[in-house]
Amino acid sequence: MPGSKYNRNPGVPATRVERLLRERGLRKINRGINSGDENLDDEERQEEVATEVANSYGDRCGREDGRPVKQRLLVVANRLPVSAIRKGKDSWSLEISAGGLVSALLGVKQFETKWIGWAGVNVPDENGQQALTKALAEKRCIPVFLDEDIVHQYYNGYCNNILWPLFHYLGLPQEDRLATTRSFQSQFDAYKKANQMFADVVNEHYQEGDVVWCHDYHLMFLPKYLKERNSQMKVGWFLHTPFPSSEIHRTLPSRSELLRSVLAADLVGFHTYDYARHFVSACTRILGLEGTPQGVEDQGKLTRVAAFPIGIDPERFIRALELPPVQEHIRELKERFAGRKVMLGVDRLDMIKGIPQKILAFEKFLEENPHWRDKVVLLQIAVPTRTDVPEYQRLTSQVHEIVGRINGRFGTLTAVPIHHLDRSLDFHALCALYAITDVALVTSLRDGMNLVSYEFVACQDAKKGVLILSEFAGAAQSLGAGALLVNPWNITEVAASIGQALDMPADEREKRHKHNFQHVTTHTAQVWAETFVSELNDTVVEAQLRTRQIPPSLPIKTAVERYLHARNRLLILGFNATLTSLVDSPGRRGADQIKEMELTLHPDLKVPLTILCSDPRTTMVVLSGSDRNILDLNFGDYHMWLAAENGMFLRLTQGEWMTTMPEHLNMDWVESVQDVFEYFTERTPRSYVEVRETSLVWNYKYADVEFGRLQARDMLQHLWTGPISNAAVDVVQGSRSVEVRSVGVSKGAAIDRILGEIVHSKSLATPIDYVLCIGHFLGKDEDIYTFFEPELPCDAPGTTRGKVTESVKTLPEKRSMQKTPGKSGGKPMHGRTNKLSSFSEKRTSGSNSGSCRGGHETAAWREGSSVLDLKGENYFSCAVGRKRSAARYLLSSSEEVVSFLKEMAGACEVGEGQCAYFSRLLGGRRARDYGNAFI
């Protein structure tokens, strides 16, 4: 709220921390949730909690007048928080899941929440769908109707048979275990189709300003589909299971598609930092993206990744302990197990819960501690799940066999050491069981969070029992300080921990419980939901601020129209990642290195470049960091200027190579730097060195991301303390490369010398009045964009343009450019004095301002004949794939460059003398119709 202690300046937007502190101060935990009647498995509990707390979230930022603002929250999950049973043709009975919609109804005054998901039933007829939709609307739910085949392949197939085992480190199933579908692809196609059906329902009910919160691995494609429809939609995605190591995730055939789809969300949430770290690592190692402390960055677009540990509603359990039915249960259990310590396990009967390991550890404890055999009992609640799956049937038989063997070995006629129940308990009985337990045993082999541990702590304020917790459960990061952490695979360690827990002194038990109880009661499910949605809102605001700094997309139509009306045009094009072909290597780690290292011109550009280069009013320059041989190979057949090695070598394609290097350029550092580069290349697999005549580049694009960064950091330390400590060089760091070049060598610094040669070789009847500069340049070379910028303030301090123009010399009448026919011709000569005469800018003050900006400002020669007559609206600088750029505009990839040049070539007017040639070239069509051929 404005003026609050957490935001002292009402005129300044609150920071994320201020907002979270303010919301914590406004938070009221008063939910009164009705109790349920069965204990669900851990992930089902989390979905229930998500239902419960998301429904009670309201936007608490407030208006300026302090009144709360209602915010619609669309919670999208695989299942709705209700179960539907058909009673007749047009009649449905709805059963509310425990804790779900009750909370929503209690918080209706502060927010409006709608749930979107599958109702869990097949409804093939339209009348039934309409009746169910109407019934669910009263519960603020919106159904997604999935047919039986989609459910079988999407839910039972891809979700439960592929993603769930993989995310829990169980690996992918073999083909013969994929039931009747027999292939990953058919299940994956069904998965995408189901996600699209969810997206269609969301889009149908979405209103501007809504927040969409997607849940779990069932809906990993949903953020992508939603953003494709509406890029302004606020979308968050939360995973309730673990996210595996990148080495596990990369075994998934659809690994890249799933990662990119999730990255479409604004905020991606996980239970623990480990899961978030694994996700970021997968994005960097599999997709080659940049991992940052905030999340994952892809060409300036940041997807925030963070940990949001879920909690429970502890008040629900604390209140339940005071109810008469629960007190009666507690009294009965105490009488039943009088004189014995009670150990408790509550798990879903699943491979990841570690039930066999738990029972075997208990057996070992009884073997090693005979005096405890008649003084301790293990109560194991195993909730059956997926009873029709053979693997689960075998697990059930295994558990029963172990329990029977231990009871037969250590039991008596009046008592057995293990009480095993293959069923769930109602909520009251479960709370009573938690309350009388001395030691809770959670031995999950891999668990997203495990809320059973939270529920046990919430019910132990009187007993203060001990929690033994698997280090592989997400809850270990939250409750690890007060619990005894164990490796469930180490039977001996678990058995020793059981003994430690049973013999633990009362004061130590109280200290451990106090720590965990405080965490459980403060980090509630309500806090989890409010924090996530608050972070999502803030993330969207921050993304909007970043977007303002990203150049807009190139206005192609305007650029082409200006080109057509110009009298003398200059086109400056980069090569790598601008005019090159994309190498298709779907899903392969590190891409296809051999193909990508062979820079080749995009085949679709041959005709457009031929048309543009043949226009006498157009001068084209390809300016690249590549060496001369590569440019000759790709552009030797075109009538254009080639500028190799960042403009240090220049030639017209019909002429010979000339050097534009500054005088007295010292290259003595090359040999020692090359030794360092080769040293690190030998020790960094898949890295390589590019040896050029004026620079050296060490590229680790295809190496392991983390290892490559470490090696680059180490290399820079070697360079600065050794070979280049006293050398006049610049070190240019790319995203995955290190380049060493002489001081002052850049594309912007070379462009004035290049233009001098062009002007001298080509008699200009009219000044250049249109400039197009497109490229994927390093930050060091982006001074080329500002070189032509006619709208920079004339007194702007330290601008690149000022530095460039100050260095330009006067062009004498006699030319002395040193020709260098080839690399064998020795060192380029530096005695040349012919450079483009200095640019001076005619600044015209605006009539309504004192600045030097204006659309009619020009850059011209100091001599009589004008070289540039460039107006601001006729200058188009465009970065390719670099959203953080000094360019005016942006194109996302080389494919968009190809499309743009095609359109420009298609709009060109061709001279009469060339009509016959281009008519044959274009299959009888006029060149002006060329652009339409590609639409």
Secondary structure, DSSP 4 states (H G I P E B T S, - for coil): -TT-TT---TTSPPPHHHHHHHHHHH------PPP-SSPPPHHHHHHHHHHHHHHT----S--TTS-----EEEEEEEE-SEEEEEEETTEEEEEEPTTSHHHHHHTTTT-EEEEEEE-SS---SHHHHHHHHHHHHTTTEEE----HHHIIIIIIIIIIIIIHHHHTT--PPPGGGSTTT--HHHHHHHHHHHHHHHHHHHHHH--TT-EEEEESGGGSSHHHHHHHH-TTSEEEEE-SS----HHHHTTSTTHHHHHHHHTTSSEEEESSHHHHHHHHHHHHHHS-PEE-SSEEEETTEEEEEEE------HHHHHHHTTSHHHHHHHHHHHHHTTTSEEEEEEEESSGGG-HHHHHHHHHHHHHH-GGGTTTEEEEEEEE---TTSHHHHHHHHHHHHHHHHHHHHH--SS--SEEEESS---HHHHHHHHHH-SEEEE--SSBS--THHHHHHHT-TTT--EEEEETTBTTHHHHTTTSEEE-TT-HHHHHHHHHHHHT--HHHHHHHHHHHHHHHHHS-HHHHHHHHHHHHHHHHHHHHHHHHTSPPBP-HHHHHHHHHH-SSEEEEE--TTTTBPPP--TT-TT--HHHHHS--B-GGGHHHHHHHHT-TTEEEEEE-SS-HHHHHHHHTTSSSEEEETTTTEEEETTS--EE-PPTT---TTHHHHHHHHHHHHHHSTT-EEEE-SSEEEEE-TTS-HHHHHHHHHHHHHHHHHTTTSSS-EEEEE-SSEEEEEETT-SHHHHHHHHHHHHHHHS--SS-B-EEEEEE---GGGTHHHHHS-TTS-TT-TT-HHHHHHHTPPP--SS--PPB--SGGG-SPP------PPPEEEE----TT-SSS--TT-EEEESSSS-SB---GGGEEEEEES-SS-SSSEEESSHHHHHHHHHHHHHH----GGGHHHHHHHTTT--GGGTGGGG-
